[in-house]
Each structure stands twice: as C-alpha cells, then as structure tokens.
Amino acid sequence: MANSKYEYVKSFESEDEVMLPNLMVVRIDGRDFSRFSQVHEFEKPNDESALNLMNSCSAAVLEEYPDIIFAYGYCDEYSFVFKKTSRFYQRRASKILSLVASFFAAAYVTKWKEFFPQKKLEYAPSFNSKVISCASAEVLQAYLAWRQQDCHVSNQYNTCFWLLVESERSISEAQELLKDTQKQQKNEILFQKFGINYKTLPELFRQGSCLFKTKVEETVKHDENGNPVKRLRRKAVFVHSENIAGRSFWNEQPSLCKDLGHFTKDIGKIEPDFVRSFQFENKLLPLTWVVVRIDGCHFHRFSDVHEFEKPNDEQALKLMNSCAVAVLEEFEDIQFAYGVSDEYSFVLKKESELYKRQSSKIISAIASFFTSTYVMQWGDFFPHKELRYPPSFDGRAVCYPTYKILLDYLAWRQVDCHINNQYNTCFWMLVKSGKTKTQSQDYLKGTQTREKNELLSTQFGIEYNSLPLIFRMGSSVFRLKEAVTVENGAVSGKKLEGEVVVDHCNIIEHSFWEEHPHILSYS
C-alpha cells in the first residue's frame, strides 16, 4: 500500500483470526438457489447432474487448497474442513470464507457446460459462506452428524412433496399432507402411494457426498519392460456413507485421524443449537458505512498466464468494471464502488440491513457474485483468449463511523492507484527498453513523483497526465440521479435515471461529492 495522509483509515480494520487449536470449517450455501433451480429447470426433488456439478466443484476446491482435508455436501451446500494445524491466510475468517465461496462460484460457472451441455447458464450463481470454529474433534463430529441428518430429513420431505405434486396435488395440499409427519409416516407415504422404498433411492440423494484426501496407489510411469511403476499419491476420493460422523467410518481413514483427530465414541442426540454456537460470526456495527473490499488472489500469476498487457490491460480493467456494475445492479444497498487494477471497494448505505449486517454473508455474496460474473463475461472482453483457470477474490468488510472517514478511505484508494500506476508505468517502460526487472527496481528506488514524470517524458516521450484516465484515476461506479446524455469518443447515448454508470474522475476533491450528493445520501 502507498504511504499517504489517508493511511490512518487502516486502523479501522479488525482482526478475525480463528485461534488455534480450533478446527476451521467453511460452509457454503447457494444464494437463492430455489430460484436458480427453477430458472434452470432442475429436476425435482433431485437433479443428479446438478449434484454432480456441486461435487466436481468441491473436488476442484480440495485440489486448489491443500489445507482442506475433508468435505461434505448435499443439495446446494458444501462444508470444507481444514486440517487442525492449518495457518491458511493466517486463519483470518473473512479472507478464508470469501476465497472458498469465490473459487467455488468460478468453478461452478467454468464446469457448467460439462454437466449441462444443452442448457444455457442464464445468470451468475453466487454463494453465502460462513466459518464454524470447532473447539474439538467432538464438536466437528456433532457438526457433521447435524449436516447429514439435515440431508436425510430434507431429502425425505422433498421426495414426498414432489411426488405428491406430480400426482396432481397442489403445493398447499402437499404441504398440508406432510405437516407434522415423522420419518416412518413419510416412508409409508412413499411406499403405499408410490411403491417406493426410501432406502433403495440413490445414496447420492439420501446420504450426500463426502470427499477426503487419502493415499492411493497410482501408476506414474512404465519401466523399460513395460511394467507399471506405482507410487502412493495423496488424492481426493468420493465416498457415500450412511454415517459420516460414525466412529467406525471416521477411524478407518488414517488420514482423517491424523489431520483432524479421532472420534472416540458414536454420537447420540444431535443438538443443532449447540453446533450453531460455534459459528464464527462478526455482526457489523449499526449505522456505520460498511465497505467490502475484494482483491484478486494471486493476480500477478493470473495476469501473466493470460498475457495481460503491461502496465495496464484496458480490457481487463473494463471486465472488472463490468463486474462491479453487475454487483451494484444485484445489490441495491450498494451505493458506490471504486476499483483499480484487481481490487474493488463497495460501499453499502449507512442504514443497510443487508443480511442483517452479518459480515460473512455480505462478503461471500459479493465476492462470489463478482467472481462468477467475471468468468461469465470473460469471453465478451477476451473473445480470442481462453480462460485457462478460474480466478478467485478474497474479501473483507470494514466499518467507517463517519462520512469524512469514508471519503478519506476512498481518497486513500485513489492515491494508491496513482502511486502504483505511475511506478508501474515507469517500471514496465524500463523493462521494455531492455533493462532487467531488478535493474528497473533499483533505478526507480527512492524516486519521487516529479522524477518519475521526468523519466517518462525525457526517455519515453510520455506525458503522464495525458495517459488514459482509467489508468490514472481508477473507476468509480454509481447510479445516476437523473437522465443524462453521455458522449465518449465514438460512443454516445442516453443514460437513464437510476442507471449504473462507470466514470473515471477525481474522488479525492470534494467537488465530486458536492456535485453528486445523492450517491452517499448524506445530510
């Protein structure tokens, strides 16, 4: 980060470390997947292709993050368990939960065609996530038992419900018929009315899917005689088990015992409220300005792999801006966004009650929606470039108590944009002129703004202040208060009241905010 008089705003960031020796579990849930499944016409009560897509995404998560040892999922949710010694992202809850939700969403979009080759993905999916901090292996056992019991109860109810609806019962009639029924009564409805023995339904539906890393023997090559040479490799395997929290299942897996601990006895009655008490939640202070900032994860590598232009790739920046516009259109409580490079800050209105101000839900929803939109829109901005692998973004939420401090935060980000862009412009021009990266870094060490401007002007004939505003100022995204006509080179047109627009302007000077008082609606 650049040094400036606005640096003090960093002091408002709070730590949310999950302390050792607690076990970390990240649970993701499809955001409004009832609607998503209707729009995409998923089969009821279970769509096997949709479940297999979820499983494939979870396998990608385990492959991407070695610290995740075990996963369990059903329907539109998945729980990921980190090894007990994990120090992933310094165990910062907001970073971890946003990253997992973001990567999962990206994988979901990327893999969609593999599982639904004949169906168009109509809109970007997104996921809410949370961290459960399990104080012991016993708490983890209770958590897993609770989730699998929920799988069974939900699936049994939904199987009965949709079969009743298909038999020409109305939705209200089906709900009334199943009201207060117990497990045995539902089994009898299935058998007597539809000739279905619940226990013969596919394990995928009844038990959910668990995935864990274990050592398997794989052929790595063949010797000179054509004989296979085998080695033990750590690999994720899928298993369907009637009781994933059972001592016999768990303790038969040496890798789980080693990385997560033993289950010493079988669990009795499950108390969901007991498990919920371990949920790691940070409720954001009321009547404060909430800023959710997302940052691209390992975007240096991502930009290298995808051969982004240096120091700035205009198409990549426009893709980021398009995703930010989509976020404002999706979340009405977001009033303003500012972005530069691979980061974006989203400002929620002061009185927002989005997700009851639960930090985990707000961060994960924004990060995952932004990511899935990025993947879906990639081809619009890079029609001749293949997306080589799914991107991901981590996020955090910070509360700022006053209007002035909020504006100082935004000024800080724009100052940072200027300093970084000026440095990077000089650096990459030096590299392109034949200097090594180390030589370029040494050349620029200790230089000030004026000296960098002189370097660009004298050596490369570049006037820094004539560079495109999108590079120097970053991008501001907000809703128009009234209709305007926009002229931008060859592009012109009417912008409607309430339409989300992108501008490249000076937000450090108060004149911008005085001209647009409606954006943050201050009094």
C-alpha positions, 0 to 999 in steps of 0.5 A, a space after each residue: 500500500 502507498 504511504 499517504 495522509 489517508 493511511 490512518 483509515 487502516 486502523 479501522 480494520 479488525 482482526 478475525 483470526 480463528 485461534 488455534 487449536 480450533 478446527 476451521 470449517 467453511 460452509 457454503 450455501 447457494 444464494 437463492 438457489 430455489 430460484 436458480 433451480 427453477 430458472 434452470 429447470 432442475 429436476 425435482 426433488 433431485 437433479 443428479 447432474 446438478 449434484 454432480 456439478 456441486 461435487 466436481 466443484 468441491 473436488 476442484 476446491 480440495 485440489 486448489 487448497 491443500 489445507 482442506 482435508 475433508 468435505 461434505 455436501 448435499 443439495 446446494 451446500 458444501 462444508 470444507 474442513 481444514 486440517 487442525 494445524 492449518 495457518 491458511 491466510 493466517 486463519 483470518 475468517 473473512 479472507 478464508 470464507 470469501 476465497 472458498 465461496 469465490 473459487 467455488 462460484 468460478 468453478 461452478 460457472 467454468 464446469 457448467 457446460 460439462 454437466 449441462 451441455 444443452 442448457 444455457 447458464 442464464 445468470 451468475 450463481 453466487 454463494 453465502 459462506 460462513 466459518 464454524 470454529 470447532 473447539 474439538 474433534 467432538 464438536 466437528 463430529 456433532 457438526 457433521 452428524 447435524 449436516 447429514 441428518 439435515 440431508 436425510 430429513 430434507 431429502 425425505 420431505 422433498 421426495 414426498 412433496 414432489 411426488 405428491 405434486 406430480 400426482 396432481 396435488 397442489 403445493 398447499 395440499 402437499 404441504 398440508 399432507 406432510 405437516 407434522 409427519 415423522 420419518 416412518 409416516 413419510 416412508 409409508 407415504 412413499 411406499 403405499 402411494 408410490 411403491 417406493 422404498 426410501 432406502 433403495 433411492 440413490 445414496 447420492 440423494 439420501 446420504 450426500 457426498 463426502 470427499 477426503 484426501 487419502 493415499 492411493 496407489 497410482 501408476 506414474 510411469 512404465 519401466 523399460 519392460 513395460 511394467 507399471 511403476 506405482 507410487 502412493 499419491 495423496 488424492 481426493 476420493 468420493 465416498 457415500 456413507 450412511 454415517 459420516 460422523 460414525 466412529 467406525 467410518 471416521 477411524 478407518 481413514 488414517 488420514 482423517 485421524 491424523 489431520 483432524 483427530 479421532 472420534 472416540 465414541 458414536 454420537 447420540 442426540 444431535 443438538 443443532 443449537 449447540 453446533 450453531 454456537 460455534 459459528 464464527 460470526 462478526 455482526 457489523 456495527 449499526 449505522 456505520 458505512 460498511 465497505 467490502 473490499 475484494 482483491 484478486 488472489 494471486 493476480 500477478 500469476 493470473 495476469 501473466 498466464 493470460 498475457 495481460 498487457 503491461 502496465 495496464 490491460 484496458 480490457 481487463 480493467 473494463 471486465 472488472 468494471 463490468 463486474 462491479 456494475 453487475 454487483 451494484 445492479 444485484 445489490 441495491 444497498 450498494 451505493 458506490 464502488 471504486 476499483 483499480 487494477 484487481 481490487 474493488 471497494 463497495 460501499 453499502 448505505 449507512 442504514 443497510 440491513 443487508 443480511 442483517 449486517 452479518 459480515 460473512 454473508 455480505 462478503 461471500 455474496 459479493 465476492 462470489 457474485 463478482 467472481 462468477 460474473 467475471 468468468 461469465 463475461 470473460 469471453 465478451 472482453 477476451 473473445 480470442 483468449 481462453 480462460 485457462 483457470 478460474 480466478 478467485 477474490 478474497 474479501 473483507 468488510 470494514 466499518 467507517 463511523 463517519 462520512 469524512 472517514 469514508 471519503 478519506 478511505 476512498 481518497 486513500 484508494 485513489 492515491 494508491 492507484 496513482 502511486 502504483 500506476 505511475 511506478 508501474 508505468 515507469 517500471 514496465 517502460 524500463 523493462 521494455 527498453 531492455 533493462 532487467 526487472 531488478 535493474 528497473 527496481 533499483 533505478 526507480 528506488 527512492 524516486 519521487 513523483 516529479 522524477 518519475 514524470 521526468 523519466 517518462 517524458 525525457 526517455 519515453 516521450 510520455 506525458 503522464 497526465 495525458 495517459 488514459 484516465 482509467 489508468 490514472 484515476 481508477 473507476 468509480 461506479 454509481 447510479 445516476 440521479 437523473 437522465 443524462 446524455 453521455 458522449 465518449 469518443 465514438 460512443 454516445 447515448 442516453 443514460 437513464 435515471 437510476 442507471 449504473 454508470 462507470 466514470 473515471 474522475 477525481 474522488 479525492 476533491 470534494 467537488 465530486 461529492 458536492 456535485 453528486 450528493 445523492 450517491 452517499 445520501 448524506 445530510 
